[in-house]
Amino acid sequence: MTAMRAKVKITNIAAYPTVGTPTQEALTFNFPSKDGAYPADGSDEDQQFAKFSPCGALSLTVTNPALIGKFAVGDKFYLDFTPTT
C-alpha cells in the first residue's frame, strides 16, 4: 500500500450564515508555495513539500460546533493519505 503526506495551509475561511452565530465554516486549503526564492540549502520545509507534492486546493466544510472558530487563515497542517481496506 502506498501512503502520501502533503502539507496544506488555510488560505480562506467563510462562516455561514453570514449574519448571527455561524453554524459552519468552509475552509479552503492550498498546498505550500512561496513568493520569492527559497533558501539554497533546502532548509525550508515548505520548499521540500512544494518540490515533491502536486499543487492544488482542498475545501472542507466544518459543522462540528466544537471546531467553529478554532481555525485561522495561515494555519498549516499535514494531510496524510492512507489507503483503507
PDB file of N, CA, C and O in Angstrom:
ATOM      1  N   MET A   1       0.835  -1.190   0.000  1.00  0.00           N
ATOM      2  CA  MET A   1       0.000   0.000   0.000  1.00  0.00           C
ATOM      3  C   MET A   1       0.873   1.244   0.000  1.00  0.00           C
ATOM      4  O   MET A   1       1.905   1.286   0.670  1.00  0.00           O
ATOM      5  N   THR A   2       0.469   2.231  -0.733  1.00  0.00           N
ATOM      6  CA  THR A   2       1.204   3.475  -0.819  1.00  0.00           C
ATOM      7  C   THR A   2       0.515   4.544   0.024  1.00  0.00           C
ATOM      8  O   THR A   2      -0.706   4.695  -0.030  1.00  0.00           O
ATOM      9  N   ALA A   3       1.287   5.267   0.787  1.00  0.00           N
ATOM     10  CA  ALA A   3       0.768   6.374   1.577  1.00  0.00           C
ATOM     11  C   ALA A   3       1.469   7.647   1.122  1.00  0.00           C
ATOM     12  O   ALA A   3       2.562   7.597   0.558  1.00  0.00           O
ATOM     13  N   MET A   4       0.841   8.774   1.368  1.00  0.00           N
ATOM     14  CA  MET A   4       1.419  10.054   0.965  1.00  0.00           C
ATOM     15  C   MET A   4       1.132  11.079   2.053  1.00  0.00           C
ATOM     16  O   MET A   4       0.053  11.073   2.645  1.00  0.00           O
ATOM     17  N   ARG A   5       2.078  11.945   2.314  1.00  0.00           N
ATOM     18  CA  ARG A   5       1.885  13.056   3.238  1.00  0.00           C
ATOM     19  C   ARG A   5       2.031  14.349   2.451  1.00  0.00           C
ATOM     20  O   ARG A   5       3.000  14.548   1.719  1.00  0.00           O
ATOM     21  N   ALA A   6       1.057  15.213   2.616  1.00  0.00           N
ATOM     22  CA  ALA A   6       1.089  16.538   1.992  1.00  0.00           C
ATOM     23  C   ALA A   6       1.042  17.578   3.113  1.00  0.00           C
ATOM     24  O   ALA A   6       0.682  17.270   4.249  1.00  0.00           O
ATOM     25  N   LYS A   7       1.402  18.780   2.782  1.00  0.00           N
ATOM     26  CA  LYS A   7       1.302  19.883   3.725  1.00  0.00           C
ATOM     27  C   LYS A   7       0.342  20.894   3.136  1.00  0.00           C
ATOM     28  O   LYS A   7       0.454  21.257   1.965  1.00  0.00           O
ATOM     29  N   VAL A   8      -0.609  21.354   3.949  1.00  0.00           N
ATOM     30  CA  VAL A   8      -1.608  22.310   3.473  1.00  0.00           C
ATOM     31  C   VAL A   8      -1.649  23.521   4.400  1.00  0.00           C
ATOM     32  O   VAL A   8      -1.269  23.450   5.568  1.00  0.00           O
ATOM     33  N   LYS A   9      -2.117  24.620   3.848  1.00  0.00           N
ATOM     34  CA  LYS A   9      -2.207  25.887   4.588  1.00  0.00           C
ATOM     35  C   LYS A   9      -3.600  26.475   4.350  1.00  0.00           C
ATOM     36  O   LYS A   9      -4.066  26.522   3.212  1.00  0.00           O
ATOM     37  N   ILE A  10      -4.264  26.923   5.418  1.00  0.00           N
ATOM     38  CA  ILE A  10      -5.575  27.551   5.265  1.00  0.00           C
ATOM     39  C   ILE A  10      -5.384  28.920   4.626  1.00  0.00           C
ATOM     40  O   ILE A  10      -4.644  29.763   5.131  1.00  0.00           O
ATOM     41  N   THR A  11      -6.071  29.122   3.499  1.00  0.00           N
ATOM     42  CA  THR A  11      -5.965  30.404   2.794  1.00  0.00           C
ATOM     43  C   THR A  11      -7.263  31.206   2.826  1.00  0.00           C
ATOM     44  O   THR A  11      -7.274  32.384   2.470  1.00  0.00           O
ATOM     45  N   ASN A  12      -8.362  30.568   3.255  1.00  0.00           N
ATOM     46  CA  ASN A  12      -9.628  31.299   3.349  1.00  0.00           C
ATOM     47  C   ASN A  12     -10.567  30.553   4.285  1.00  0.00           C
ATOM     48  O   ASN A  12     -10.588  29.323   4.324  1.00  0.00           O
ATOM     49  N   ILE A  13     -11.347  31.332   5.041  1.00  0.00           N
ATOM     50  CA  ILE A  13     -12.391  30.775   5.898  1.00  0.00           C
ATOM     51  C   ILE A  13     -13.654  31.591   5.659  1.00  0.00           C
ATOM     52  O   ILE A  13     -13.637  32.816   5.770  1.00  0.00           O
ATOM     53  N   ALA A  14     -14.749  30.910   5.329  1.00  0.00           N
ATOM     54  CA  ALA A  14     -16.038  31.569   5.132  1.00  0.00           C
ATOM     55  C   ALA A  14     -17.031  30.966   6.120  1.00  0.00           C
ATOM     56  O   ALA A  14     -17.311  29.768   6.076  1.00  0.00           O
ATOM     57  N   ALA A  15     -17.561  31.802   7.010  1.00  0.00           N
ATOM     58  CA  ALA A  15     -18.512  31.345   8.023  1.00  0.00           C
ATOM     59  C   ALA A  15     -19.935  31.507   7.500  1.00  0.00           C
ATOM     60  O   ALA A  15     -20.249  32.477   6.810  1.00  0.00           O
ATOM     61  N   TYR A  16     -20.792  30.543   7.838  1.00  0.00           N
ATOM     62  CA  TYR A  16     -22.203  30.577   7.430  1.00  0.00           C
ATOM     63  C   TYR A  16     -23.076  30.251   8.633  1.00  0.00           C
ATOM     64  O   TYR A  16     -22.697  29.387   9.424  1.00  0.00           O
ATOM     65  N   PRO A  17     -24.208  30.887   8.810  1.00  0.00           N
ATOM     66  CA  PRO A  17     -24.661  32.013   7.999  1.00  0.00           C
ATOM     67  C   PRO A  17     -23.781  33.238   8.249  1.00  0.00           C
ATOM     68  O   PRO A  17     -23.054  33.303   9.240  1.00  0.00           O
ATOM     69  N   THR A  18     -23.858  34.185   7.354  1.00  0.00           N
ATOM     70  CA  THR A  18     -23.016  35.373   7.454  1.00  0.00           C
ATOM     71  C   THR A  18     -23.538  36.356   8.497  1.00  0.00           C
ATOM     72  O   THR A  18     -22.817  37.269   8.901  1.00  0.00           O
ATOM     73  N   VAL A  19     -24.775  36.181   8.935  1.00  0.00           N
ATOM     74  CA  VAL A  19     -25.364  37.029   9.972  1.00  0.00           C
ATOM     75  C   VAL A  19     -25.695  36.137  11.171  1.00  0.00           C
ATOM     76  O   VAL A  19     -26.241  35.047  11.002  1.00  0.00           O
ATOM     77  N   GLY A  20     -25.368  36.593  12.365  1.00  0.00           N
ATOM     78  CA  GLY A  20     -25.645  35.793  13.554  1.00  0.00           C
ATOM     79  C   GLY A  20     -24.500  34.844  13.866  1.00  0.00           C
ATOM     80  O   GLY A  20     -23.377  35.027  13.398  1.00  0.00           O
ATOM     81  N   THR A  21     -24.803  33.831  14.662  1.00  0.00           N
ATOM     82  CA  THR A  21     -23.805  32.860  15.080  1.00  0.00           C
ATOM     83  C   THR A  21     -23.573  31.829  13.987  1.00  0.00           C
ATOM     84  O   THR A  21     -24.518  31.179  13.540  1.00  0.00           O
ATOM     85  N   PRO A  22     -22.336  31.670  13.552  1.00  0.00           N
ATOM     86  CA  PRO A  22     -22.058  30.684  12.498  1.00  0.00           C
ATOM     87  C   PRO A  22     -22.344  29.251  12.966  1.00  0.00           C
ATOM     88  O   PRO A  22     -22.085  28.896  14.117  1.00  0.00           O
ATOM     89  N   THR A  23     -22.872  28.453  12.069  1.00  0.00           N
ATOM     90  CA  THR A  23     -23.106  27.035  12.344  1.00  0.00           C
ATOM     91  C   THR A  23     -22.182  26.148  11.517  1.00  0.00           C
ATOM     92  O   THR A  23     -22.120  24.936  11.720  1.00  0.00           O
ATOM     93  N   GLN A  24     -21.465  26.772  10.582  1.00  0.00           N
ATOM     94  CA  GLN A  24     -20.496  26.030   9.784  1.00  0.00           C
ATOM     95  C   GLN A  24     -19.457  26.987   9.201  1.00  0.00           C
ATOM     96  O   GLN A  24     -19.691  28.189   9.077  1.00  0.00           O
ATOM     97  N   GLU A  25     -18.318  26.426   8.851  1.00  0.00           N
ATOM     98  CA  GLU A  25     -17.257  27.194   8.207  1.00  0.00           C
ATOM     99  C   GLU A  25     -16.721  26.401   7.028  1.00  0.00           C
ATOM    100  O   GLU A  25     -16.464  25.201   7.136  1.00  0.00           O
ATOM    101  N   ALA A  26     -16.556  27.077   5.910  1.00  0.00           N
ATOM    102  CA  ALA A  26     -15.914  26.474   4.740  1.00  0.00           C
ATOM    103  C   ALA A  26     -14.443  26.867   4.786  1.00  0.00           C
ATOM    104  O   ALA A  26     -14.105  28.048   4.710  1.00  0.00           O
ATOM    105  N   LEU A  27     -13.577  25.879   4.910  1.00  0.00           N
ATOM    106  CA  LEU A  27     -12.137  26.107   4.983  1.00  0.00           C
ATOM    107  C   LEU A  27     -11.520  25.778   3.631  1.00  0.00           C
ATOM    108  O   LEU A  27     -11.763  24.704   3.079  1.00  0.00           O
ATOM    109  N   THR A  28     -10.729  26.693   3.102  1.00  0.00           N
ATOM    110  CA  THR A  28     -10.001  26.451   1.857  1.00  0.00           C
ATOM    111  C   THR A  28      -8.534  26.285   2.192  1.00  0.00           C
ATOM    112  O   THR A  28      -7.929  27.131   2.851  1.00  0.00           O
ATOM    113  N   PHE A  29      -7.972  25.183   1.727  1.00  0.00           N
ATOM    114  CA  PHE A  29      -6.557  24.866   1.949  1.00  0.00           C
ATOM    115  C   PHE A  29      -5.834  24.874   0.611  1.00  0.00           C
ATOM    116  O   PHE A  29      -6.380  24.433  -0.401  1.00  0.00           O
ATOM    117  N   ASN A  30      -4.611  25.373   0.609  1.00  0.00           N
ATOM    118  CA  ASN A  30      -3.745  25.279  -0.561  1.00  0.00           C
ATOM    119  C   ASN A  30      -2.447  24.617  -0.145  1.00  0.00           C
ATOM    120  O   ASN A  30      -2.042  24.675   1.016  1.00  0.00           O
ATOM    121  N   PHE A  31      -1.803  23.987  -1.116  1.00  0.00           N
ATOM    122  CA  PHE A  31      -0.527  23.359  -0.861  1.00  0.00           C
ATOM    123  C   PHE A  31       0.535  24.451  -0.818  1.00  0.00           C
ATOM    124  O   PHE A  31       0.408  25.450  -1.527  1.00  0.00           O
ATOM    125  N   PRO A  32       1.593  24.288   0.005  1.00  0.00           N
ATOM    126  CA  PRO A  32       2.528  25.386   0.221  1.00  0.00           C
ATOM    127  C   PRO A  32       3.285  25.800  -1.036  1.00  0.00           C
ATOM    128  O   PRO A  32       3.669  24.982  -1.873  1.00  0.00           O
ATOM    129  N   SER A  33       3.470  27.056  -1.116  1.00  0.00           N
ATOM    130  CA  SER A  33       4.324  27.658  -2.137  1.00  0.00           C
ATOM    131  C   SER A  33       4.830  28.957  -1.528  1.00  0.00           C
ATOM    132  O   SER A  33       4.408  29.353  -0.441  1.00  0.00           O
ATOM    133  N   LYS A  34       5.708  29.594  -2.217  1.00  0.00           N
ATOM    134  CA  LYS A  34       6.309  30.793  -1.642  1.00  0.00           C
ATOM    135  C   LYS A  34       6.564  31.808  -2.736  1.00  0.00           C
ATOM    136  O   LYS A  34       7.033  31.461  -3.820  1.00  0.00           O
ATOM    137  N   ASP A  35       6.254  33.060  -2.451  1.00  0.00           N
ATOM    138  CA  ASP A  35       6.645  34.134  -3.356  1.00  0.00           C
ATOM    139  C   ASP A  35       8.115  34.416  -3.081  1.00  0.00           C
ATOM    140  O   ASP A  35       8.510  34.633  -1.936  1.00  0.00           O
ATOM    141  N   GLY A  36       8.896  34.413  -4.104  1.00  0.00           N
ATOM    142  CA  GLY A  36      10.317  34.665  -3.911  1.00  0.00           C
ATOM    143  C   GLY A  36      11.102  33.368  -3.819  1.00  0.00           C
ATOM    144  O   GLY A  36      10.566  32.279  -4.025  1.00  0.00           O
ATOM    145  N   ALA A  37      12.347  33.505  -3.515  1.00  0.00           N
ATOM    146  CA  ALA A  37      13.264  32.359  -3.515  1.00  0.00           C
ATOM    147  C   ALA A  37      13.267  31.628  -2.181  1.00  0.00           C
ATOM    148  O   ALA A  37      13.110  32.231  -1.119  1.00  0.00           O
ATOM    149  N   TYR A  38      13.447  30.325  -2.262  1.00  0.00           N
ATOM    150  CA  TYR A  38      13.669  29.512  -1.075  1.00  0.00           C
ATOM    151  C   TYR A  38      15.164  29.518  -0.775  1.00  0.00           C
ATOM    152  O   TYR A  38      15.959  29.841  -1.658  1.00  0.00           O
ATOM    153  N   PRO A  39      15.570  29.167   0.455  1.00  0.00           N
ATOM    154  CA  PRO A  39      16.989  29.085   0.761  1.00  0.00           C
ATOM    155  C   PRO A  39      17.660  28.022  -0.113  1.00  0.00           C
ATOM    156  O   PRO A  39      17.084  26.961  -0.355  1.00  0.00           O
ATOM    157  N   ALA A  40      18.843  28.299  -0.572  1.00  0.00           N
ATOM    158  CA  ALA A  40      19.572  27.398  -1.466  1.00  0.00           C
ATOM    159  C   ALA A  40      19.898  26.058  -0.810  1.00  0.00           C
ATOM    160  O   ALA A  40      20.077  25.059  -1.506  1.00  0.00           O
ATOM    161  N   ASP A  41      19.978  26.028   0.521  1.00  0.00           N
ATOM    162  CA  ASP A  41      20.340  24.781   1.198  1.00  0.00           C
ATOM    163  C   ASP A  41      19.150  23.841   1.401  1.00  0.00           C
ATOM    164  O   ASP A  41      19.319  22.745   1.937  1.00  0.00           O
ATOM    165  N   GLY A  42      17.936  24.257   0.977  1.00  0.00           N
ATOM    166  CA  GLY A  42      16.760  23.396   1.099  1.00  0.00           C
ATOM    167  C   GLY A  42      16.233  23.270   2.509  1.00  0.00           C
ATOM    168  O   GLY A  42      15.492  22.331   2.801  1.00  0.00           O
ATOM    169  N   SER A  43      16.591  24.188   3.398  1.00  0.00           N
ATOM    170  CA  SER A  43      16.227  24.083   4.799  1.00  0.00           C
ATOM    171  C   SER A  43      14.791  24.477   5.113  1.00  0.00           C
ATOM    172  O   SER A  43      14.329  24.251   6.232  1.00  0.00           O
ATOM    173  N   ASP A  44      14.080  25.055   4.167  1.00  0.00           N
ATOM    174  CA  ASP A  44      12.690  25.454   4.384  1.00  0.00           C
ATOM    175  C   ASP A  44      11.786  24.252   4.120  1.00  0.00           C
ATOM    176  O   ASP A  44      11.770  23.728   3.007  1.00  0.00           O
ATOM    177  N   GLU A  45      11.029  23.805   5.135  1.00  0.00           N
ATOM    178  CA  GLU A  45      10.183  22.623   4.973  1.00  0.00           C
ATOM    179  C   GLU A  45       9.146  22.805   3.877  1.00  0.00           C
ATOM    180  O   GLU A  45       8.884  21.867   3.123  1.00  0.00           O
ATOM    181  N   ASP A  46       8.546  23.993   3.766  1.00  0.00           N
ATOM    182  CA  ASP A  46       7.572  24.240   2.703  1.00  0.00           C
ATOM    183  C   ASP A  46       8.199  24.008   1.329  1.00  0.00           C
ATOM    184  O   ASP A  46       7.544  23.520   0.409  1.00  0.00           O
ATOM    185  N   GLN A  47       9.486  24.367   1.208  1.00  0.00           N
ATOM    186  CA  GLN A  47      10.209  24.161  -0.048  1.00  0.00           C
ATOM    187  C   GLN A  47      10.237  22.680  -0.407  1.00  0.00           C
ATOM    188  O   GLN A  47      10.034  22.318  -1.566  1.00  0.00           O
ATOM    189  N   GLN A  48      10.486  21.830   0.574  1.00  0.00           N
ATOM    190  CA  GLN A  48      10.555  20.398   0.316  1.00  0.00           C
ATOM    191  C   GLN A  48       9.206  19.836  -0.112  1.00  0.00           C
ATOM    192  O   GLN A  48       9.136  19.014  -1.025  1.00  0.00           O
ATOM    193  N   PHE A  49       8.126  20.281   0.550  1.00  0.00           N
ATOM    194  CA  PHE A  49       6.804  19.807   0.160  1.00  0.00           C
ATOM    195  C   PHE A  49       6.410  20.348  -1.212  1.00  0.00           C
ATOM    196  O   PHE A  49       5.822  19.623  -2.014  1.00  0.00           O
ATOM    197  N   ALA A  50       6.726  21.606  -1.490  1.00  0.00           N
ATOM    198  CA  ALA A  50       6.385  22.195  -2.789  1.00  0.00           C
ATOM    199  C   ALA A  50       7.139  21.507  -3.916  1.00  0.00           C
ATOM    200  O   ALA A  50       6.620  21.381  -5.026  1.00  0.00           O
ATOM    201  N   LYS A  51       8.344  21.067  -3.644  1.00  0.00           N
ATOM    202  CA  LYS A  51       9.155  20.430  -4.672  1.00  0.00           C
ATOM    203  C   LYS A  51       8.625  19.045  -5.043  1.00  0.00           C
ATOM    204  O   LYS A  51       8.676  18.655  -6.210  1.00  0.00           O
ATOM    205  N   PHE A  52       8.119  18.305  -4.061  1.00  0.00           N
ATOM    206  CA  PHE A  52       7.743  16.916  -4.299  1.00  0.00           C
ATOM    207  C   PHE A  52       6.242  16.647  -4.267  1.00  0.00           C
ATOM    208  O   PHE A  52       5.826  15.513  -4.507  1.00  0.00           O
ATOM    209  N   SER A  53       5.433  17.634  -3.984  1.00  0.00           N
ATOM    210  CA  SER A  53       3.988  17.439  -3.916  1.00  0.00           C
ATOM    211  C   SER A  53       3.303  18.113  -5.101  1.00  0.00           C
ATOM    212  O   SER A  53       3.814  19.089  -5.648  1.00  0.00           O
ATOM    213  N   PRO A  54       2.157  17.594  -5.488  1.00  0.00           N
ATOM    214  CA  PRO A  54       1.411  18.271  -6.537  1.00  0.00           C
ATOM    215  C   PRO A  54       0.839  19.579  -6.007  1.00  0.00           C
ATOM    216  O   PRO A  54       0.680  19.748  -4.798  1.00  0.00           O
ATOM    217  N   CYS A  55       0.535  20.486  -6.898  1.00  0.00           N
ATOM    218  CA  CYS A  55      -0.126  21.714  -6.470  1.00  0.00           C
ATOM    219  C   CYS A  55      -1.625  21.458  -6.466  1.00  0.00           C
ATOM    220  O   CYS A  55      -2.107  20.552  -7.145  1.00  0.00           O
ATOM    221  N   GLY A  56      -2.351  22.246  -5.711  1.00  0.00           N
ATOM    222  CA  GLY A  56      -3.783  22.043  -5.678  1.00  0.00           C
ATOM    223  C   GLY A  56      -4.429  22.792  -4.538  1.00  0.00           C
ATOM    224  O   GLY A  56      -3.787  23.554  -3.816  1.00  0.00           O
ATOM    225  N   ALA A  57      -5.727  22.550  -4.399  1.00  0.00           N
ATOM    226  CA  ALA A  57      -6.507  23.175  -3.344  1.00  0.00           C
ATOM    227  C   ALA A  57      -7.487  22.150  -2.809  1.00  0.00           C
ATOM    228  O   ALA A  57      -7.838  21.191  -3.497  1.00  0.00           O
ATOM    229  N   LEU A  58      -7.921  22.356  -1.588  1.00  0.00           N
ATOM    230  CA  LEU A  58      -8.856  21.469  -0.927  1.00  0.00           C
ATOM    231  C   LEU A  58      -9.842  22.329  -0.162  1.00  0.00           C
ATOM    232  O   LEU A  58      -9.460  23.318   0.464  1.00  0.00           O
ATOM    233  N   SER A  59     -11.100  21.956  -0.211  1.00  0.00           N
ATOM    234  CA  SER A  59     -12.126  22.690   0.522  1.00  0.00           C
ATOM    235  C   SER A  59     -12.872  21.722   1.430  1.00  0.00           C
ATOM    236  O   SER A  59     -13.328  20.669   0.984  1.00  0.00           O
ATOM    237  N   LEU A  60     -12.994  22.083   2.703  1.00  0.00           N
ATOM    238  CA  LEU A  60     -13.721  21.275   3.681  1.00  0.00           C
ATOM    239  C   LEU A  60     -14.715  22.164   4.409  1.00  0.00           C
ATOM    240  O   LEU A  60     -14.419  23.323   4.703  1.00  0.00           O
ATOM    241  N   THR A  61     -15.878  21.632   4.698  1.00  0.00           N
ATOM    242  CA  THR A  61     -16.857  22.359   5.494  1.00  0.00           C
ATOM    243  C   THR A  61     -16.928  21.736   6.877  1.00  0.00           C
ATOM    244  O   THR A  61     -17.183  20.540   7.018  1.00  0.00           O
ATOM    245  N   VAL A  62     -16.701  22.549   7.889  1.00  0.00           N
ATOM    246  CA  VAL A  62     -16.726  22.114   9.273  1.00  0.00           C
ATOM    247  C   VAL A  62     -18.091  22.456   9.853  1.00  0.00           C
ATOM    248  O   VAL A  62     -18.523  23.607   9.806  1.00  0.00           O
ATOM    249  N   THR A  63     -18.772  21.443  10.404  1.00  0.00           N
ATOM    250  CA  THR A  63     -20.086  21.669  11.022  1.00  0.00           C
ATOM    251  C   THR A  63     -20.097  21.303  12.503  1.00  0.00           C
ATOM    252  O   THR A  63     -21.102  21.504  13.185  1.00  0.00           O
ATOM    253  N   ASN A  64     -18.991  20.770  12.997  1.00  0.00           N
ATOM    254  CA  ASN A  64     -18.891  20.413  14.406  1.00  0.00           C
ATOM    255  C   ASN A  64     -18.832  21.699  15.230  1.00  0.00           C
ATOM    256  O   ASN A  64     -17.880  22.466  15.088  1.00  0.00           O
ATOM    257  N   PRO A  65     -19.824  21.955  16.088  1.00  0.00           N
ATOM    258  CA  PRO A  65     -19.835  23.206  16.862  1.00  0.00           C
ATOM    259  C   PRO A  65     -18.569  23.427  17.683  1.00  0.00           C
ATOM    260  O   PRO A  65     -18.176  24.572  17.909  1.00  0.00           O
ATOM    261  N   ALA A  66     -17.929  22.357  18.131  1.00  0.00           N
ATOM    262  CA  ALA A  66     -16.710  22.485  18.936  1.00  0.00           C
ATOM    263  C   ALA A  66     -15.524  22.982  18.114  1.00  0.00           C
ATOM    264  O   ALA A  66     -14.530  23.426  18.687  1.00  0.00           O
ATOM    265  N   LEU A  67     -15.605  22.917  16.786  1.00  0.00           N
ATOM    266  CA  LEU A  67     -14.498  23.332  15.923  1.00  0.00           C
ATOM    267  C   LEU A  67     -14.709  24.682  15.252  1.00  0.00           C
ATOM    268  O   LEU A  67     -13.764  25.247  14.700  1.00  0.00           O
ATOM    269  N   ILE A  68     -15.932  25.210  15.288  1.00  0.00           N
ATOM    270  CA  ILE A  68     -16.207  26.513  14.665  1.00  0.00           C
ATOM    271  C   ILE A  68     -15.371  27.579  15.374  1.00  0.00           C
ATOM    272  O   ILE A  68     -15.400  27.690  16.600  1.00  0.00           O
ATOM    273  N   GLY A  69     -14.636  28.351  14.599  1.00  0.00           N
ATOM    274  CA  GLY A  69     -13.819  29.427  15.159  1.00  0.00           C
ATOM    275  C   GLY A  69     -12.460  28.982  15.673  1.00  0.00           C
ATOM    276  O   GLY A  69     -11.713  29.800  16.211  1.00  0.00           O
ATOM    277  N   LYS A  70     -12.121  27.705  15.521  1.00  0.00           N
ATOM    278  CA  LYS A  70     -10.840  27.196  16.035  1.00  0.00           C
ATOM    279  C   LYS A  70      -9.721  27.251  14.995  1.00  0.00           C
ATOM    280  O   LYS A  70      -8.555  27.047  15.331  1.00  0.00           O
ATOM    281  N   PHE A  71     -10.065  27.524  13.743  1.00  0.00           N
ATOM    282  CA  PHE A  71      -9.066  27.576  12.674  1.00  0.00           C
ATOM    283  C   PHE A  71      -8.818  29.019  12.268  1.00  0.00           C
ATOM    284  O   PHE A  71      -9.698  29.869  12.405  1.00  0.00           O
ATOM    285  N   ALA A  72      -7.617  29.295  11.768  1.00  0.00           N
ATOM    286  CA  ALA A  72      -7.274  30.651  11.332  1.00  0.00           C
ATOM    287  C   ALA A  72      -6.556  30.582   9.988  1.00  0.00           C
ATOM    288  O   ALA A  72      -5.843  29.621   9.696  1.00  0.00           O
ATOM    289  N   VAL A  73      -6.758  31.617   9.178  1.00  0.00           N
ATOM    290  CA  VAL A  73      -6.020  31.725   7.922  1.00  0.00           C
ATOM    291  C   VAL A  73      -4.538  31.736   8.254  1.00  0.00           C
ATOM    292  O   VAL A  73      -4.095  32.464   9.143  1.00  0.00           O
ATOM    293  N   GLY A  74      -3.776  30.926   7.535  1.00  0.00           N
ATOM    294  CA  GLY A  74      -2.335  30.811   7.777  1.00  0.00           C
ATOM    295  C   GLY A  74      -1.953  29.563   8.552  1.00  0.00           C
ATOM    296  O   GLY A  74      -0.788  29.165   8.538  1.00  0.00           O
ATOM    297  N   ASP A  75      -2.923  28.927   9.239  1.00  0.00           N
ATOM    298  CA  ASP A  75      -2.620  27.675   9.943  1.00  0.00           C
ATOM    299  C   ASP A  75      -2.154  26.638   8.931  1.00  0.00           C
ATOM    300  O   ASP A  75      -2.678  26.571   7.819  1.00  0.00           O
ATOM    301  N   LYS A  76      -1.172  25.830   9.313  1.00  0.00           N
ATOM    302  CA  LYS A  76      -0.642  24.777   8.428  1.00  0.00           C
ATOM    303  C   LYS A  76      -0.860  23.417   9.074  1.00  0.00           C
ATOM    304  O   LYS A  76      -0.807  23.279  10.296  1.00  0.00           O
ATOM    305  N   PHE A  77      -1.108  22.413   8.232  1.00  0.00           N
ATOM    306  CA  PHE A  77      -1.370  21.057   8.701  1.00  0.00           C
ATOM    307  C   PHE A  77      -0.717  20.050   7.766  1.00  0.00           C
ATOM    308  O   PHE A  77      -0.493  20.324   6.587  1.00  0.00           O
ATOM    309  N   TYR A  78      -0.419  18.885   8.315  1.00  0.00           N
ATOM    310  CA  TYR A  78      -0.042  17.748   7.486  1.00  0.00           C
ATOM    311  C   TYR A  78      -1.331  17.021   7.133  1.00  0.00           C
ATOM    312  O   TYR A  78      -2.234  16.891   7.959  1.00  0.00           O
ATOM    313  N   LEU A  79      -1.400  16.562   5.926  1.00  0.00           N
ATOM    314  CA  LEU A  79      -2.558  15.808   5.444  1.00  0.00           C
ATOM    315  C   LEU A  79      -2.036  14.445   4.986  1.00  0.00           C
ATOM    316  O   LEU A  79      -1.288  14.345   4.013  1.00  0.00           O
ATOM    317  N   ASP A  80      -2.442  13.409   5.702  1.00  0.00           N
ATOM    318  CA  ASP A  80      -1.967  12.069   5.397  1.00  0.00           C
ATOM    319  C   ASP A  80      -3.002  11.306   4.595  1.00  0.00           C
ATOM    320  O   ASP A  80      -4.178  11.266   4.954  1.00  0.00           O
ATOM    321  N   PHE A  81      -2.554  10.700   3.507  1.00  0.00           N
ATOM    322  CA  PHE A  81      -3.383   9.859   2.669  1.00  0.00           C
ATOM    323  C   PHE A  81      -2.932   8.423   2.902  1.00  0.00           C
ATOM    324  O   PHE A  81      -1.823   8.041   2.529  1.00  0.00           O
ATOM    325  N   THR A  82      -3.797   7.640   3.516  1.00  0.00           N
ATOM    326  CA  THR A  82      -3.505   6.249   3.807  1.00  0.00           C
ATOM    327  C   THR A  82      -4.622   5.398   3.216  1.00  0.00           C
ATOM    328  O   THR A  82      -5.794   5.653   3.493  1.00  0.00           O
ATOM    329  N   PRO A  83      -4.293   4.414   2.426  1.00  0.00           N
ATOM    330  CA  PRO A  83      -5.330   3.578   1.835  1.00  0.00           C
ATOM    331  C   PRO A  83      -6.180   2.891   2.917  1.00  0.00           C
ATOM    332  O   PRO A  83      -5.682   2.541   3.988  1.00  0.00           O
ATOM    333  N   THR A  84      -7.440   2.713   2.618  1.00  0.00           N
ATOM    334  CA  THR A  84      -8.321   1.986   3.521  1.00  0.00           C
ATOM    335  C   THR A  84      -8.497   0.562   3.011  1.00  0.00           C
ATOM    336  O   THR A  84      -8.157   0.245   1.871  1.00  0.00           O
ATOM    337  N   THR A  85      -9.016  -0.254   3.847  1.00  0.00           N
ATOM    338  CA  THR A  85      -9.236  -1.648   3.447  1.00  0.00           C
ATOM    339  C   THR A  85     -10.707  -1.933   3.296  1.00  0.00           C
ATOM    340  O   THR A  85     -11.088  -3.056   2.964  1.00  0.00           O
TER     341      THR A  85
END
